[in-house]
Amino acid sequence: MNILSENMKPEYWIKTARSVADEINEGADGVIVAHGTDTMHYTSSALSFMLKTPVPVVVTGAQRSSDRPSSDAYMNLISSIVAAKSDIAEVGLCMHAEEDDSYCYLHRGTKVRKMHTSRRDTFRSINTLPIAKIKKDKLELINKDLVYNKRNNGQITVMDEIEEKVAFIKSYPGIKSDIIDYYIDKGYKGMVLEGTGLGHCPENLIPSLERANDEGIPVLMGSQCFYGLVNMNVYSTGRKILSAGVISTLDMLPETAYVKLVWTLGQTDNIQEVAKIIQTNISGEIEEKSSEKFFLN
């Protein structure tokens, strides 16, 4: 596809996953996916859930076009080749680690986010460290605690069933409950609510959240704070939200939670099973602990 990345759709994630699988089945020792940066982390998350790969799959792009003297395209691509020749058999995202042309980071596909509109080092690992540092033709693991899938001789597995009717809603002061009701009435199969703080939203939404749960529509609660864990047991509002059947996304990025729900609902529509899958670490999207050491000063 030759499209701007803001025009990506979940159906295109399926096409991408199948194209990657075709290349691997035809003998590729690694695959690089070139992608626009605006929604690159959505695609890396989707591929992480859809593919169980025996070889590296690396998503990369450029913040500045290749006709500009300051373009990061060349270094990102060369570093991605190094990553695609490594033994890290996962979906990763490789981009500049600093503003200058010093080195790149390989990030886990489910734990990375675009954090600046124009900087070349816009992509950062959230609530974890990057997998590796790539300088020239050398890859150095920097996340010593990371357990990753290693290159092997197995077959690639594709699990690309999805449900596209998932809403992504941001909580804000004054939000009305009819927003939740709208998606229920329109037949949406799931929602991700990006709440405040530890995972909160105004209490006036709770009756509509209860309605969604009663109708078998899973609602996930993420946080507008990218760092830290969602914990709805701390304050009374959070406990009421939990009682309404809302599912915590733990330390997942909201975008990753949205992609995971799109994918999960392709596997099952049972709300209890959805909750179990959402809170099970599948592709490194959930860390057992969310340490403050990862917070960017």
C-alpha positions in Angstrom: 0.0 0.0 0.0 1.2 3.5 -0.8 -0.9 5.6 1.6 -0.4 8.1 4.4 -0.3 6.4 7.7 -3.2 8.4 9.1 -5.3 6.5 6.5 -4.4 3.1 8.0 -7.4 0.8 8.9 -7.5 -2.4 10.9 -8.2 -4.3 7.7 -4.8 -3.1 6.4 -3.2 -4.6 9.5 -4.5 -8.0 8.2 -3.0 -7.4 4.7 0.3 -6.4 6.3 0.4 -9.4 8.5 -0.4 -11.8 5.6 2.3 -10.1 3.4 4.9 -10.5 6.1 3.9 -14.2 6.5 4.2 -14.7 2.8 7.7 -13.4 2.8 8.7 -15.6 5.7 7.1 -18.7 4.2 9.1 -17.9 1.0 12.3 -18.0 3.0 13.0 -14.5 4.3 15.4 -14.5 7.2 13.8 -11.2 8.5 11.2 -8.7 7.3 11.2 -4.9 7.4 7.9 -3.0 7.1 8.2 0.6 5.9 5.5 2.7 7.5 4.5 6.3 8.1 5.2 7.4 11.6 1.8 8.8 12.7 0.2 5.4 13.3 3.3 3.2 13.2 2.9 2.1 16.8 -0.6 0.9 16.1 0.6 -1.3 13.3 3.6 -2.7 15.3 1.1 -3.6 18.1 -1.3 -5.3 15.6 1.5 -7.3 14.0 2.7 -8.3 17.5 -0.7 -9.9 18.3 -1.3 -11.3 14.8 2.0 -13.0 14.2 4.0 -15.6 16.0 7.1 -15.3 14.0 10.3 -17.4 13.9 12.3 -14.5 12.5 12.6 -10.7 13.3 9.9 -8.4 11.9 10.9 -4.7 12.1 8.7 -1.7 11.5 10.5 1.5 10.6 10.0 4.9 8.9 11.3 8.4 8.9 10.3 11.7 10.5 11.9 13.6 7.7 11.7 12.8 4.0 14.7 11.3 2.2 15.1 14.4 0.0 16.0 16.5 3.1 19.6 16.8 4.3 18.4 16.0 7.9 16.5 12.9 6.9 16.6 10.0 9.3 15.4 7.5 6.7 18.8 6.0 5.7 20.0 5.4 9.3 16.7 4.0 10.4 16.6 1.6 7.5 20.2 0.4 7.9 19.6 -0.1 11.6 16.4 -2.0 10.9 18.4 -4.3 8.6 20.8 -5.0 11.5 17.8 -5.8 13.7 16.2 -8.0 11.0 19.4 -10.1 10.9 19.5 -10.5 14.7 18.1 -13.5 16.7 15.2 -11.4 18.2 12.2 -13.1 16.7 9.6 -10.6 17.6 7.9 -7.6 16.1 9.9 -4.5 16.9 10.0 -0.8 15.9 13.3 0.7 15.0 13.9 4.5 14.9 16.4 7.2 15.9 17.4 7.2 19.6 18.7 10.7 19.7 18.3 13.8 17.6 21.7 13.4 16.0 22.8 10.4 13.8 24.4 8.5 16.7 22.4 5.3 17.1 18.9 3.8 16.9 16.7 1.9 19.4 14.8 -1.3 18.7 11.6 -1.0 20.7 9.2 -3.8 21.5 6.2 -3.4 19.1 3.6 -3.2 21.9 5.4 -0.9 24.3 6.4 2.1 22.0 4.7 5.4 21.3 5.3 8.5 19.1 6.0 11.2 21.7 6.9 14.3 19.6 5.4 15.8 16.4 8.7 16.4 14.6 11.8 15.2 16.5 13.7 12.3 14.9 13.9 10.5 18.3 10.1 10.7 18.7 9.6 7.1 19.5 10.1 6.0 23.1 9.5 2.8 25.0 6.9 3.4 27.7 7.1 1.6 31.1 10.0 -0.4 30.0 13.4 -0.1 28.3 14.0 -0.5 24.5 15.1 -4.0 23.5 18.4 -2.9 22.0 20.7 -0.2 20.9 21.9 -0.3 17.3 25.0 1.6 16.3 26.5 1.2 12.9 26.3 -2.6 12.3 26.3 -3.6 16.0 23.2 -4.6 18.0 23.6 -4.4 21.8 20.9 -5.6 24.1 20.1 -3.0 26.8 17.1 -4.4 28.5 18.8 -7.1 30.5 15.5 -8.2 32.1 13.8 -8.8 28.8 12.7 -12.3 27.9 12.3 -12.4 24.1 11.5 -15.0 21.5 14.7 -16.2 19.7 15.1 -16.9 16.0 14.1 -20.5 15.3 13.2 -22.9 12.5 9.5 -23.0 13.3 6.6 -22.0 11.1 5.0 -18.5 11.2 1.5 -18.5 12.8 -1.0 -15.9 11.7 -4.0 -15.0 13.9 -5.6 -12.2 12.0 -9.3 -12.4 13.0 -10.4 -9.0 14.3 -13.5 -7.0 15.2 -13.3 -3.5 13.7 -16.3 -2.0 15.6 -14.3 -0.9 18.7 -14.5 2.7 20.0 -11.6 4.6 21.5 -12.9 7.3 23.9 -11.1 10.0 25.9 -12.5 11.0 29.3 -12.6 14.7 29.9 -14.3 17.1 32.4 -17.9 17.4 31.3 -18.1 14.3 29.2 -21.7 13.1 28.8 -22.8 9.5 29.2 -24.7 9.6 25.9 -21.3 9.2 24.2 -21.1 5.7 25.7 -24.8 5.1 24.9 -24.2 6.2 21.3 -21.6 3.4 20.7 -23.8 0.8 22.4 -26.8 1.9 20.2 -24.6 1.8 17.1 -23.7 -1.9 17.7 -20.1 -1.4 18.7 -18.6 -4.6 20.1 -16.2 -3.0 22.5 -14.8 0.3 23.9 -11.5 1.6 25.3 -11.9 4.5 27.7 -8.8 6.5 28.2 -9.4 7.7 31.7 -7.6 10.1 34.0 -4.9 9.2 36.6 -5.2 5.7 38.0 -8.1 4.9 35.6 -11.0 7.2 36.4 -13.9 8.9 34.6 -16.8 11.1 35.8 -19.3 9.1 37.9 -22.1 10.1 35.6 -20.8 7.6 33.0 -21.2 4.7 35.4 -24.8 3.8 34.5 -23.9 3.7 30.8 -20.8 1.6 31.6 -23.1 -0.8 33.5 -25.4 -1.0 30.5 -22.5 -1.9 28.3 -21.5 -4.7 30.6 -25.1 -5.9 30.9 -25.2 -6.1 27.1 -22.0 -8.1 26.9 -19.9 -5.2 25.5 -16.4 -5.1 27.1 -15.1 -1.7 28.2 -11.4 -1.3 28.9 -10.0 1.4 31.2 -6.6 2.9 30.3 -4.9 6.1 31.5 -4.0 9.4 29.9 -0.8 9.1 32.0 1.4 7.0 29.9 3.6 5.9 32.8 2.5 3.7 35.7 -0.3 1.2 36.3 -4.1 1.5 36.1 -5.4 0.8 39.5 -9.1 1.3 40.1 -9.0 0.0 43.7 -7.4 3.1 45.2 -10.3 5.6 45.2 -14.1 5.2 45.5 -14.8 6.3 41.9 -12.4 3.6 40.6 -14.1 0.9 42.7 -17.5 1.9 41.3 -16.1 1.7 37.8 -14.7 -1.8 38.5 -18.1 -2.8 39.9 -19.7 -1.6 36.6 -17.6 -4.4 34.9 -14.9 -2.2 33.4 -11.6 -4.0 32.7 -8.3 -2.6 33.7 -5.6 -2.4 31.0 -2.8 -2.5 33.7 0.3 -0.8 32.3 -0.7 -1.1 28.6 -0.5 2.0 26.4 -4.0 3.1 25.5 -3.3 2.6 21.8 -2.0 -0.9 22.4 -5.1 -1.7 24.5 -7.3 -0.5 21.6 -5.4 -2.7 19.1 -5.5 -5.6 21.5 -9.3 -5.3 22.0 -9.8 -5.2 18.2 -7.7 -8.4 18.0 -9.2 -10.1 21.1 -12.8 -9.6 19.9 -11.7 -11.5 16.7 -10.9 -14.5 18.9 -14.0 -14.4 21.2 -17.1 -12.4 22.0 -17.5 -13.8 25.5 -16.9 -10.9 27.9 -15.3 -13.0 30.6 -12.9 -14.6 28.1 -12.2 -11.1 26.7 -11.2 -9.9 30.2 -8.9 -12.8 30.7 -7.1 -12.3 27.4 -6.8 -8.6 27.9 -5.1 -9.0 31.2 -2.8 -11.9 30.0 0.6 -10.9 28.6 0.8 -12.1 25.0 3.4 -10.0 23.3 5.2 -8.1 26.0 2.4 -5.6 26.3 2.1 -6.0 30.1 4.9 -5.7 32.6 4.6 -7.2 36.0 5.8 -4.0 37.6 5.8 -0.5 36.2 8.9 1.0 37.8 9.3 4.8 38.2 12.9 4.4 36.8 11.3 4.4 33.3 9.7 7.8 33.7 11.2 10.4 31.4 12.3 13.5 33.2 
